[in-house]
Every structure is written in structure tokens, then in C-alpha cells.
Amino acid sequence: MDSLTMRKPDDFHVHYRVLPMLRAVLGYTARVFGRSMAMPNTVPPIRTASDAEDYRVLLGVYNKWKHEVFMAIKLLASTTPEIIREAYLAKVIAGKVYPVGVTTHSDDGISDFRQQWPNFAEMEELGMMLSLHGEMPGVFVLDRELRFLNVLEEIATAFPRLKIVLEHVSTADAVDYVWRNSPDNVAATITVHHLVLTLDDLIGGMLRPDHFCKPVVKTPADRMALVMAATSGNPKFFLGTDSAPWSRKDKECAEGCAGVFSAPVALPLYAQVFEQAGALDKLEAFASEFGAQHYGLPLNEGTITLAREPWEVPQSYNALVPLYAGRIIDWKVEE
Amino acid sequence: MDSLTMRKPDDFHVHYRVLPMLRAVLGYTARVFGRSMAMPNTVPPIRTASDAEDYRVLLGVYNKWKHEVFMAIKLLASTTPEIIREAYLAKVIAGKVYPVGVTTHSDDGISDFRQQWPNFAEMEELGMMLSLHGEMPGVFVLDRELRFLNVLEEIATAFPRLKIVLEHVSTADAVDYVWRNSPDNVAATITVHHLVLTLDDLIGGMLRPDHFCKPVVKTPADRMALVMAATSGNPKFFLGTDSAPWSRKDKECAEGCAGVFSAPVALPLYAQVFEQAGALDKLEAFASEFGAQHYGLPLNEGTITLAREPWEVPQSYNALVPLYAGRIIDWKVEE
């Protein structure tokens, strides 16, 4: 195959941050994806309808592409059903739970999941998505996702009409739960970096801050389970890059920040993973259909074409180191 | 207990590097330990009697303490039994195997362990110690030590009089093998950082280059097995810090170097670990007897006293970040 033309994909999990980072990174997603969902763990966080409105306006100023950004709010201990309702009326499509301390800017995250139940009930009623960073605080880093599955199951069972996304699944355990044991209201996003990296790439050779993210990349068996899920054609798994830019100063320091900047390489690299798994025919559904279907959104109208030609990923974009910097990818977005 | 006076300990595994680093770090070990064994993976490596002589002289120039440094040579594909013999005659007490690519300066390491057997036979004959970085190249990072145990067992069985040290054990599997299944000629060193750190301290929060070492720190269960082994009174486990200094520039960068600089805090921190395990009475044997016995050396003559008083570890020593920088340790070396 020389090229692949597919429906414009959606990225249901991306970090644009605030200015000046936002200006530097928005285009890498907006040029390729038809729509995206912006994560609300900015500084300051996006907590309310008003915050979301401000952020939408800010993105609009710099969004020169035919690209729509969906808003989410960060659920905090102070969030109320009224705040949820107002956000929904302001076209916020999701509320995101960050368990306390498990990732970037989560010091104000949730420690008591039960305390959020009135909010979940309101979201269920309104048809607003619950987006979960699925890691249990205080647990050994490699076990956090597994231990969170009980919380997920409890929520999914208590609110059977609440639509839920378990974001950036990273373990075979989570894949197995979502695939075989979760109710219909649960789906999961899979990042491209979790499809191509393991702990070997983070700590197996020299220490690689560019491969440090949360949830951390895991074992070869976990990676293979993720590839299997992504390429299976099961609509419970869809694309969310969790592209998370940091300056080199924030990554290469005494306390490095978590996040992989994958936006510029995401779609070609997903294509490479799918092709290597013999499942290129499943890419379009994973990237452009299953997410929209779970969110209850129409599919994108336009198309995008990937050329099958070796592409050497630049060492940096606007001084940001991308995933696969300097490496060759078998696919390239056609301009 | 207000203080603990014990026989001068030995550190059978320490990295002094070359100048100017050597000058900056030697004293932190030499002030506290009666003797130490210097690792030979310097740049350039210590491969021969002549290299070892030069390194011994260099150390002698800067060694202003009542402290003896033992020499080891690095076993390479080019090492011959004659090289071994000459080294032995030059008072080199150990030959060290670095499997290729598993740690700092191991690109010239061993890929074919069988090829070393003539050297092992010579070392067995002479009574020279085989020191092993026990990780299997090419294997997933968390499984490397486990997979190396087969190699260790093969060597230990083929050369029953060859004395072997499995350095810096990091897993419950290695502890279990050494403790319950290894022949008499096998012992192991345990670093202080593997006794206090897990992957949570490396990748569980922010990325911490100061906690990055090889073998990488592992799970809570692994750490507990190491504490149990160190504090057990089993003479197969003894002290080797693997203190490995790097400049902040080498640690906090795009490809960070592996090594924890523990020399300034090692003995007080071992004491804290032993006390917390209710085994302070086992510290002296672990630190000052079992190693010397395995190496066939007399015990040190002098003593050292640790005061039981809170000690805040400095943020850096000569611009090097030590283990537990800025933290309080319950014990302090009395000057």
C-alpha cells in the first residue's frame, strides 16, 4: 500500500496547556485531527463553565485550522452538581477525575471518590462523559491501574447510564477488564506511546525523561495487550494520545515532569503499529469512529491521507522533543 | 541506644571514577570504611595488572586516610588467563564481569559467558574473586537479574572453588537463590539504596534521576526481601554500596546516567535500616565481617562510632547530589 486515505480522526485526550505553550503545540494536533478534547488540568485548572468558556476563547484565537476543540472540566472536591450543570449548558462534554497525586497537576485531585457521586449522578442525567485517570493514589506505581479497576467497576455499576472513559490504559489487566468484564458504558483510550514503549525505553538503558509519563509505560506483555486491544476492532478502545508537552528544562531536571509529546507523530505512528499488527484496516475505526460513537458525536466529514514513506521525525518541534525524535516512521501525513 | 561503636566496615563495591571526580569522592568512603574495592569500569577501563598499578598509585596520591583500596580488573573478551595471573601477582583481588550493555560503561562488556571460562578456571586456581554484575543483556529490565541466575548457577557449579560475589542484588528472586539454593562459593552484596528505594521513588512521582541506578530499584516486595537478607545474619549477604557519583549534568539530561551517590550517607542509612528492622545487632557482621570472610581477608582493627542523633543530609557534596539529600537520617557518623 502506498497511501492510506481515511476519515479525519479525533484525539479525545490532549494537553494544550496555557500560553505560551498552547500557541506552540495546538497546530500539531489541529492540522491532523478533526476534533480533540482538551484536558482541564491546566494551571490554573478548568473547573467551571466560565473557566471553560475562557479557555475555549483562548484556543479559538490560535486555532487557525478546521479543527474543533471540546472542553472538559476538572472535578474537584469543591465541584457541585450545579457546577456540572452549568458546564454542560456551556457545551462542556466531559468531567475529568484526577485521583490525588497520581499525575501532573493533581495535587488538588480526588481522594474520596464517593464524595463525587452526586456529580456523577448529575452527569449521568445530563449525558456528560466521565473521563478517568485510572490510577489509585498511594499504591505502588506499577499496581495503581489494577487497583483502580475496583473503583471504576463500582462507579460503572452504580451509574449504568453514565458514559465513562478509562483514559490511557497501560496494563493488560485494564485491557482485560474493559474488554471482557466492563459494562457497556465503559470504554478506554489508548495512547500511541503506550503502544510502542515499555519500561525498557524509560529505565532499561540510560534514563529517558522523554519517555516518562503517567501512567508509566509497563511491561512487554502489557504493551502487547494494548496493541491487541487497539487493533482488535473492539469499539471499546479508541484513540486518545495524551500528548503532553514539556520544555526540556521541565523534563531534564532533578524532578522531571510526566508527559510524552506525541502530537506531531501520533497518527503515522499509530498507522505503523496497526500495520505491524496486520490490522491497518482497523485503524480508521479506532481513530475516527469508536471515540465519536462513545461520545455520541457525529463522525468527521473530511479525510486525511497518510503516505507510506519513511519519515525521519525531527529532533524537536519548537524546542519540544517529540516521541520518536530522530527515528524513522514508515508513514507520513500527506500535506 | 545513644551510640553504636563497631568494627571498621568494608565497602566491597564502590566507584571512584578518575580525576577530577576521584579526588572529590574518595574521602566520603575513606573516612568511614577501613577498606574498599574500587570498580574497574572507569574510562579507560582497568583491564590489566599495569592498569591496576596505575590506578592504585593515583588513588594513593589522594588517599589521605587510613584506608586501603583493593583493585579489581574488568574482564573483557580480550582477557586471557595470563592477564588474570599477572593481575593476581599485582595484588588485584577480583575480576569483574559486566554483561554487555547492562550498565555504565559496559559497551565492551561480556556477551559470551562461556568464552570467559578459561579465565574463571585461572581465577579459581589462584583464589581470585569473581565479581558479577548479575543482569542478562537483552532481557526486559525488570527480569534481567532473574534471568542471570541461570548463568550464575552454571558458573558456580562448574567452578566449585571459585569464589563469587553477585553484586548489588535487587530482587527477591536473587535473594532467594543466594540464600537457599546457591552453593557455598556464592555470596552477594546489598547496596543501601536498594534497601530504601523502590520504583515508586524513581518513577512513582516526578522522575528522579538521583534514584536511577542499575540494577534498577524494584518492587516493595523485592525491597523487603533485601532488608530481610541484609539483616538476617546470613554471611552470604554483605555490604557493598555501589556508590556511583555523577555530576548533575550527567544525571539531569536527555539520557541520564545510572548510579546513586551514597558514600556520604551509607553507613548511617544502613544503621537506620537495620534498626527499623529490629536488627541493629546484625549490622557489624554485615558491614565489617561477612565480606572480609568471603574475600579471605583479616577483619579491620579499628572501630567507628555512630551517634543516634537526627542528621539532615546536605543537599550536595562537591556539587554531587547524595542519596537522601535534604532528608533526616536517625544516625550520624561521629567525627
Interface residues (C-beta under 8 A of the other chain):
Chain A: G101 F140 V141 L142 T198 L199 D200 L202 I203 G204 G205 M206 L207 R208 P209 D210 F212 V216 T219 P220 R248 K251 E252 C253 A254 E255 G256 C257 A258 V321
Chain B: G101 F140 V141 L142 T198 L199 D200 L202 I203 G204 G205 M206 L207 R208 P209 D210 F212 V216 T219 P220 R248 K251 E252 C253 A254 E255 G256 C257 A258 V321
